[in-house]
Amino acid sequence: MKRGFYTIMAAQFFSSLADNALLIAAIALLIEMHAPDWMKPLLKLFFTVSYVMLAPFVGAFADSMPKGRVMLITNSIKVIGCALMFASVHPLLAYAVVGFGAAAYSPAKYGILTELLPPEKLVAANGWIEGTTVSSIILGTVLGGVLISPRVSAGLLGLDLPHIHTGIDTPAESAIAVIAGVYALAALFNFWIPDTGARYPRQQTNPLRLIADFSKCLGMLWRDKLGQISLAVTTLFWGAGATLQFIVLKWAEVQLGMPLSKAAILQGVVAVGVAVGAVVAARFVPLRGSLRVLPFGVAMGVLVPLMTLVHELSIAYPLLVLIGAMAGFFVVPMNALLQHRGYVLMSAGHSIAVQNFNENLAVLTMLGLYALMIHFNWHINAVITLFGSAVAGAMLLVIRKHKLNQARYDSIAEIGQSRH
């Protein structure tokens, strides 16, 4: 890998670390406010809505200047969102500002890979990026849990600056102050991201034209036989993954009797599995063989309902790692294939924007349904069973669609040969 690739990984690691730690701190802030349980998944929903609303515009923004500069600007927006939580702004709205920055950050983060590396290195690069991202999720959720724990928060609140009143009075606020520093560290790495030299035609600024261009790119990727399969899989994965974050927290509370500061660690356990699956996929699955991993998505959905039978941590850990490993193994090759097809069919920034739109529309839909189930007091075991069954069923439909595409392609090829 080129040296600049590792700088990109470092910037991504610390930015994602802060995003995930901030989610736990924001949940703690809602608890301090005595907000209802159904409001917790809405944090992620508010974070995600920018990905959907801004999708027609962020691709053009990412392609309008060197992507390292885009990452620096958008990371600064995340810092502003983090700071708003100190200014009596509701956590849902403040976290939405962080999501605004993240939505614009993502096309640059992934788009620069296709500019920097040849296609044959994209699966390996995605394995490293996903492994790094998952490591940041693990450490971020653990960091968030540690920062709001009684001992650490008491130590942070006990720090006193002479003649300065910080206004930091609760465990959640002290955690957010530390997390703002992590965002600042991510910004430092953004300064060192290399300019790949890739330049695109002058980007459209008319909103209506941008929406029209985005719609064209959206249709192009969904009509592509390889693009539609990889896009369907990654869309399902990210929607399911975001929902699973909150399912694990609620499950840990109900089934295992764990408080938020400890339950957050279980999110990290799932992420360990995703990292393992991502690394194995990067090592053994070439871009040409990426579609062979589809059955692992079905296996992940089948494993999830087993959570309802678990009441001991000694069993919970290996099960969550296995679920995560299945997810990481099937999504990394799909992500690489989708990036490659998107880069071939359109620009890097636009293809990632299309991907983000679909994936985060799934996140909004699935989190919204989950919030409704919690609002109507569904038992977490019923939610888990429905969730796992839906994932397995959806993956079976994707596999069937892929087989139909192959059969149609083979038939056309035979007709072509017979004419000759």
HELIX and SHEET records of a PDB file:
HELIX    1   1 ARG A    3  GLU A   32  1                                  30    
HELIX    2   2 MET A   39  MET A   53  1                                  15    
HELIX    3   3 ALA A   55  ALA A   62  1                                   8    
HELIX    4   4 LYS A   67  LEU A   84  1                                  18    
HELIX    5   5 PRO A   91  LEU A  116  1                                  26    
HELIX    6   6 PRO A  119  LYS A  121  5                                   3    
HELIX    7   7 LEU A  122  ILE A  148  1                                  27    
HELIX    8   8 PRO A  150  GLY A  158  1                                   9    
HELIX    9   9 PRO A  171  ASN A  190  1                                  20    
HELIX   10  10 PRO A  207  ARG A  223  1                                  17    
HELIX   11  11 LYS A  225  GLN A  255  1                                  31    
HELIX   12  12 LEU A  260  PHE A  284  1                                  25    
HELIX   13  13 LEU A  287  VAL A  293  5                                   7    
HELIX   14  14 LEU A  294  LEU A  303  1                                  10    
HELIX   15  15 VAL A  304  LEU A  309  5                                   6    
HELIX   16  16 LEU A  313  LEU A  345  1                                  33    
HELIX   17  17 ALA A  348  HIS A  375  1                                  28    
HELIX   18  18 ILE A  380  ARG A  419  1                                  40    
END                                                                             
